[in-house]
Amino acid sequence: MNNSKMTHTPKIVIIGAGPMAIYTAKGLLHGDAPLELTIFDATDQVGCGMPYRAGMNADYMYCNAFSREIPSITQPLVSWLHDQDDAFLNAWDLARDDIDARDFYPRVLLGHYMKSEFDQLCEAGRNAGHTVRVLPNHKVVDVVPTESTIKLEAMTPDGQSSFAFDKVVLATGHDWPTAPKIGGADLVSPWPYTNITDLPAGRVGVLGSSLSAIDVIVALGKQHGTFIEEGDKVSWFSNPDSEAMSVTMVSHKGIMPEPDFYYPYPYETLQHVHPEAVSAELESGTGALLERVFALLLAELNDAAPDYMEALGPKAQSIDGFSEAYFNHRETVGGLRALRETLTAAVKSKENKETQHHRYALLRGHENFEMILEHLNDEDWQIFSEKLMPVFGDCYAAIPHISVRRVLALYDAGVLQIIPTGPESSFSNSHSGGVTVKTVDGDITFDALIDARGQAAAALSDLPFPSLVSKLSAPKGDLRAPFKLDLSTPTKGAVYCLSMPQILQRHPFSQGLPNCDALGRDVSKDILRSI
C-alpha cells in the first residue's frame, strides 16, 4: 500500500526552562502521541528558573514551601536528596538522618533538584519515543504567527535564527526591572543578590515585608556581620567596619508574615469552602458570586476558629469588615516586637502537631477562590483585589523558622526595625543620592531603598514579542484557562501564555510550585487534546 501522506509529528516549543516549563513538559511527555518537543532558555542554567538559580540567589535563601508540597517531577525531593552522596549533603550542612518531608530547604538546593529532575524527565521522554531538544543560550526575541505555523526569531550562540512550530508555550518566568522605581524614586533591584551584598553598611531601606524582603534582610546580615546559630538560638554580630549598619523594613501596614505553622499533610478537607461547594456556587451563576463564596469562607472560620472570629468582632462577618478586622488584629500582634511570641506559638504548633485553625482555613480556603476569579465581574474583581487578596497574600506568605530567627537576631542587635508608610506615603530621590520616604512617623531618608515587593502583574501587551503583541485580539485582556492566546490573524498554530507577570493579572496565586504544576497540566492537556 502506498501512503502518499506521512503522519505529522506535532512540533511543540516551550520558551523558558524554569519550573513552569518543567511541569508543562512533564504533562506533554506523559501523553501517548509521539511529540517533537523543543525547550529554549536564554541562559546556560536550564531547568532551575530564576528563583532557584545560583548566582541570582544566595545559598542561605529559603523556599517557603516544605518539601512534600513540592510536586514531584520524576521523584519527590526527599527521595532525590537520599540519592545524593555524603559530600553533596555535607556541602549543604545536611545529615542524611535530617532529611524530612516537612522541612524547608534553600532555593538554590531546589534549583539543583529541579535541574537534575529536568534532565531525567527529558531522558525519560526520549526513551518513551518522543524527540526532546534542549537549547540553552537561545534567547527568543520575537514570536510571529503565520497562516501555517508559529515562527520564532531567536538569538543563538551562532547568531540570529528562525524556527517554526505548531504549538508555542510562553513560560518565560519572572520579569524583574533592572532599575525599579516607585513614584519619582530610584530603587535597588534585589536580583541578583549581589546587588544587595555590594551595598556599603549604612541606612538601608527594604520596601516590602514578605519572604523576598526577609531574604534581603538576611543577605545584608550575612554581608555585614555573622549569624551565630546554636540550636534554636540565633545571634548576630556586626563586622568591625559595619557598625553603621541600619535596616528598616518599609511596609504599607508595618507588619510582616507569620512563621510557618503545623497543618496536616496530606491536607484535611475543609468543611465549607471546598472545591465541590465552590463548583456548586459557580453553577448557580455569576451574580453575587464573590459574596456567596466568601460566605463559605466565613462559615469555615466561624466553625473552625470561633474564638479567633470573636476576637475580630462582628464587623468581620462582611468582606469589607473582615479585611479591616483582620489587619487591625495583625497590626496589634504582628510587628517585630511580637514576632518572637508568634514564633513560639508556631513552634509549639509543630511540636504538638496542633493546627492553628484560622490560619489553616485561610491558607487552604484561599486556594478555592482561584476557581471563581475568571468569572468575577469587574466590580467584584476590584473588591477581591482590594479587600481579600491582601488578606490571602499575608496568610500564605508564611516564613521558615530559620529565617524568622535570623530576623529576630538582627532586631535584638538593634539594627532592624519595621515602619508603616500609611495611606499618604510618598517616595523621592534625596539630594544626598538616597531615597526619602514619607511615613506615618515622618520623613525618613535612606542611603539606598531595595525593592522587595515581589513580582508585579503585567498585561499581555507587555510581552517582549512585538509581532505576537501586534496580533493579539485583546492585548489588555485577561488570561483564562487553558491560557491559549486569542489571535487576530488566522493560523494553524497556537500560542499559550504561562509567563508569570501575565498570569498574575487574573491568577494572583500562581507563583508557587504546586501552582506551576497545575497550570502546566492545564496547558499540556489542552495541547494533547488538540493533537
Rosetta blueprint (number, residue, H / E / L):
1 M L
2 N L
3 N L
4 S L
5 K L
6 M L
7 T L
8 H L
9 T L
10 P L
11 K E
12 I E
13 V E
14 I E
15 I E
16 G L
17 A L
18 G L
19 P H
20 M H
21 A H
22 I H
23 Y H
24 T H
25 A H
26 K H
27 G H
28 L H
29 L H
30 H L
31 G L
32 D L
33 A L
34 P L
35 L L
36 E E
37 L E
38 T E
39 I E
40 F E
41 D L
42 A L
43 T L
44 D L
45 Q L
46 V L
47 G L
48 C L
49 G L
50 M H
51 P H
52 Y H
53 R L
54 A E
55 G L
56 M L
57 N E
58 A L
59 D L
60 Y L
61 M L
62 Y E
63 C L
64 N L
65 A L
66 F L
67 S H
68 R H
69 E H
70 I L
71 P L
72 S L
73 I L
74 T L
75 Q L
76 P L
77 L H
78 V H
79 S H
80 W H
81 L H
82 H H
83 D H
84 Q L
85 D L
86 D H
87 A H
88 F H
89 L H
90 N H
91 A H
92 W L
93 D L
94 L L
95 A L
96 R H
97 D H
98 D H
99 I L
100 D L
101 A L
102 R L
103 D L
104 F L
105 Y L
106 P E
107 R H
108 V H
109 L H
110 L H
111 G H
112 H H
113 Y H
114 M H
115 K H
116 S H
117 E H
118 F H
119 D H
120 Q H
121 L H
122 C H
123 E H
124 A H
125 G H
126 R H
127 N H
128 A L
129 G L
130 H L
131 T E
132 V E
133 R E
134 V E
135 L E
136 P L
137 N L
138 H L
139 K E
140 V E
141 V E
142 D E
143 V E
144 V E
145 P E
146 T L
147 E L
148 S L
149 T L
150 I E
151 K E
152 L E
153 E E
154 A E
155 M E
156 T E
157 P L
158 D L
159 G E
160 Q E
161 S E
162 S E
163 F E
164 A E
165 F E
166 D L
167 K E
168 V E
169 V E
170 L E
171 A L
172 T L
173 G L
174 H L
175 D L
176 W L
177 P L
178 T L
179 A L
180 P L
181 K E
182 I E
183 G L
184 G E
185 A E
186 D E
187 L L
188 V E
189 S L
190 P L
191 W L
192 P L
193 Y L
194 T H
195 N H
196 I H
197 T H
198 D L
199 L L
200 P L
201 A L
202 G L
203 R E
204 V E
205 G E
206 V E
207 L E
208 G L
209 S L
210 S L
211 L H
212 S H
213 A H
214 I H
215 D H
216 V H
217 I H
218 V H
219 A H
220 L H
221 G H
222 K H
223 Q H
224 H H
225 G E
226 T E
227 F E
228 I E
229 E E
230 E E
231 G L
232 D L
233 K E
234 V E
235 S E
236 W E
237 F E
238 S E
239 N L
240 P L
241 D L
242 S L
243 E L
244 A L
245 M L
246 S E
247 V E
248 T E
249 M E
250 V E
251 S E
252 H L
253 K L
254 G L
255 I L
256 M L
257 P L
258 E L
259 P E
260 D L
261 F L
262 Y L
263 Y L
264 P L
265 Y L
266 P L
267 Y L
268 E L
269 T L
270 L L
271 Q L
272 H L
273 V L
274 H L
275 P H
276 E H
277 A H
278 V H
279 S H
280 A H
281 E H
282 L H
283 E H
284 S L
285 G L
286 T L
287 G L
288 A L
289 L H
290 L H
291 E H
292 R H
293 V H
294 F H
295 A H
296 L H
297 L H
298 L H
299 A H
300 E H
301 L H
302 N H
303 D H
304 A H
305 A L
306 P H
307 D H
308 Y H
309 M H
310 E H
311 A H
312 L H
313 G L
314 P H
315 K H
316 A H
317 Q H
318 S L
319 I H
320 D H
321 G H
322 F H
323 S H
324 E H
325 A H
326 Y H
327 F H
328 N H
329 H H
330 R H
331 E H
332 T H
333 V H
334 G L
335 G L
336 L H
337 R H
338 A H
339 L H
340 R H
341 E H
342 T H
343 L H
344 T H
345 A H
346 A H
347 V H
348 K H
349 S H
350 K H
351 E H
352 N L
353 K L
354 E L
355 T L
356 Q L
357 H H
358 H H
359 R H
360 Y H
361 A H
362 L H
363 L H
364 R H
365 G H
366 H H
367 E H
368 N H
369 F H
370 E L
371 M L
372 I L
373 L H
374 E H
375 H H
376 L L
377 N L
378 D H
379 E H
380 D H
381 W H
382 Q H
383 I H
384 F H
385 S H
386 E H
387 K H
388 L H
389 M H
390 P H
391 V H
392 F H
393 G H
394 D H
395 C H
396 Y H
397 A L
398 A L
399 I E
400 P L
401 H H
402 I H
403 S H
404 V H
405 R H
406 R H
407 V H
408 L H
409 A H
410 L H
411 Y H
412 D H
413 A L
414 G L
415 V L
416 L E
417 Q E
418 I E
419 I E
420 P E
421 T L
422 G L
423 P L
424 E L
425 S L
426 S E
427 F E
428 S E
429 N E
430 S L
431 H L
432 S L
433 G L
434 G L
435 V E
436 T E
437 V E
438 K E
439 T E
440 V L
441 D L
442 G E
443 D E
444 I E
445 T E
446 F E
447 D L
448 A E
449 L E
450 I E
451 D E
452 A L
453 R L
454 G L
455 Q L
456 A L
457 A L
458 A L
459 A L
460 L H
461 S H
462 D H
463 L L
464 P L
465 F L
466 P H
467 S H
468 L H
469 V H
470 S H
471 K L
472 L E
473 S L
474 A L
475 P L
476 K L
477 G L
478 D L
479 L L
480 R L
481 A L
482 P L
483 F L
484 K E
485 L L
486 D L
487 L E
488 S L
489 T L
490 P L
491 T L
492 K L
493 G L
494 A E
495 V E
496 Y E
497 C E
498 L L
499 S L
500 M H
501 P H
502 Q H
503 I H
504 L H
505 Q L
506 R L
507 H L
508 P L
509 F L
510 S L
511 Q L
512 G L
513 L H
514 P H
515 N H
516 C H
517 D H
518 A H
519 L H
520 G H
521 R H
522 D H
523 V H
524 S H
525 K H
526 D H
527 I H
528 L H
529 R H
530 S H
531 I L
